[in-house]
Amino acid sequence: MVIRVCPCNQPSSILTANKPDRIVLARFVKSPRTIGSITPSSAALGRVLSEKIDPAGTDRVLELGVGTGSITNQILKRLASADLLTCIEIDKNMCAQFRKSFPGIQLLEQDCREIETLFSGDKISNIISSLPYRSLPQSTTDAIFEQKISLSNSQTIISLFTYDFVFSNYHKRYPIRLIDSRSVVKNFPPARVYHYAI
Ligand SMILES: C[S@@+](CC[C@H](N)C(=O)[O-])C[C@H]1O[C@@H](n2cnc3c(N)ncnc32)[C@H](O)[C@@H]1O
């Protein structure tokens, strides 16, 4: 029997995995580098990733690489209105599952390398990403960071996580400032969240 670890960190059988978990696992088998994980992120990771959203004064929030929506749940808890959130995901199966779970939420089936023009002129408060930057080709990661920086103003917070134990040096590679970082052990695998500003 194959053992998996679900987002609540309880081991259980893959035979009893729910549909979002099975979609994530199937995608990992097919394309490990673009998903970067065998299981959806935990609620704990979602809470830390979305902690910089100001519930009282937010403009648009972008979520990049929503998958089946495990982080989305936590973002929505911090927003005065669900209309403030725009989600972006490249994979059509993930999008289909996301639409079932979040019927009213704006979802763009889109490559994050091509989002800048969609929001030009919009004020973006937070860009929250769970894209697997370390396993994507460097040119893709560079292109996505370029888009995120173009969409940001001095108030925008860019939040992301990695699974690495080595501290991230994104703030050395790109013109962004690290403003906060902490680890989240209640996730499989444990992750580190980074919040940046430009
Ligand atoms: C690690 S999964 C995160 C899923 C979910 N947010 C979570 O935390 O469980 C990364 C997601 O990013 C998506 N993705 C990868 N490259 C992308 C790209 N260039 N544009 C949009 N989405 C992308 C993948 O399809 C996958 O759903």
The ligand as an SDF file (V2000), in Angstrom:
LIG
                    3D

 27 29  0  0  0  0  0  0  0  0999 V2000
    3.3040   23.4140   -6.2170 C   0  0  0  0  0  0  0  0  0  0  0  0
    1.8050   23.5240   -7.1870 S   0  0  0  0  0  0  0  0  0  0  0  0
    0.8880   24.5330   -6.0570 C   0  0  0  0  0  0  0  0  0  0  0  0
   -0.5830   24.2430   -6.0670 C   0  0  0  0  0  0  0  0  0  0  0  0
   -1.3490   24.8710   -4.9000 C   0  0  0  0  0  0  0  0  0  0  0  0
   -1.3030   26.3200   -4.9330 N   0  0  0  0  0  0  0  0  0  0  0  0
   -0.7830   24.3950   -3.5930 C   0  0  0  0  0  0  0  0  0  0  0  0
   -0.0300   25.1540   -2.9540 O   0  0  0  0  0  0  0  0  0  0  0  0
   -1.0660   23.2560   -3.2260 O   0  0  0  0  0  0  0  0  0  0  0  0
    2.2970   24.6510   -8.4980 C   0  0  0  0  0  0  0  0  0  0  0  0
    1.2030   24.9960   -9.4770 C   0  0  0  0  0  0  0  0  0  0  0  0
    1.7270   25.9620  -10.3970 O   0  0  0  0  0  0  0  0  0  0  0  0
    1.2340   25.6600  -11.7080 C   0  0  0  0  0  0  0  0  0  0  0  0
    2.1630   26.2500  -12.6840 N   0  0  0  0  0  0  0  0  0  0  0  0
    3.4230   25.8500  -12.9880 C   0  0  0  0  0  0  0  0  0  0  0  0
    3.9670   26.6570  -13.9210 N   0  0  0  0  0  0  0  0  0  0  0  0
    3.0320   27.6060  -14.2120 C   0  0  0  0  0  0  0  0  0  0  0  0
    3.0050   28.7190  -15.0870 C   0  0  0  0  0  0  0  0  0  0  0  0
    4.0560   29.0420  -15.8750 N   0  0  0  0  0  0  0  0  0  0  0  0
    1.8930   29.4840  -15.1250 N   0  0  0  0  0  0  0  0  0  0  0  0
    0.8120   29.1880  -14.3500 C   0  0  0  0  0  0  0  0  0  0  0  0
    0.7790   28.1340  -13.4810 N   0  0  0  0  0  0  0  0  0  0  0  0
    1.8720   27.3480  -13.4150 C   0  0  0  0  0  0  0  0  0  0  0  0
    1.2000   24.1370  -11.7340 C   0  0  0  0  0  0  0  0  0  0  0  0
    0.3460   23.6600  -12.7440 O   0  0  0  0  0  0  0  0  0  0  0  0
    0.7230   23.8110  -10.3050 C   0  0  0  0  0  0  0  0  0  0  0  0
   -0.6830   23.7370  -10.2400 O   0  0  0  0  0  0  0  0  0  0  0  0
  1  2  1  0
  2  3  1  0
  2 10  1  0
  3  4  1  0
  4  5  1  0
  5  6  1  0
  5  7  1  0
  7  8  2  0
  7  9  1  0
 10 11  1  0
 11 12  1  0
 11 26  1  0
 12 13  1  0
 13 14  1  0
 13 24  1  0
 14 15  1  0
 14 23  1  0
 15 16  2  0
 16 17  1  0
 17 18  1  0
 17 23  2  0
 18 19  1  0
 18 20  2  0
 20 21  1  0
 21 22  2  0
 22 23  1  0
 24 25  1  0
 24 26  1  0
 26 27  1  0
M  CHG  2   2   1   9  -1
M  END
$$$$
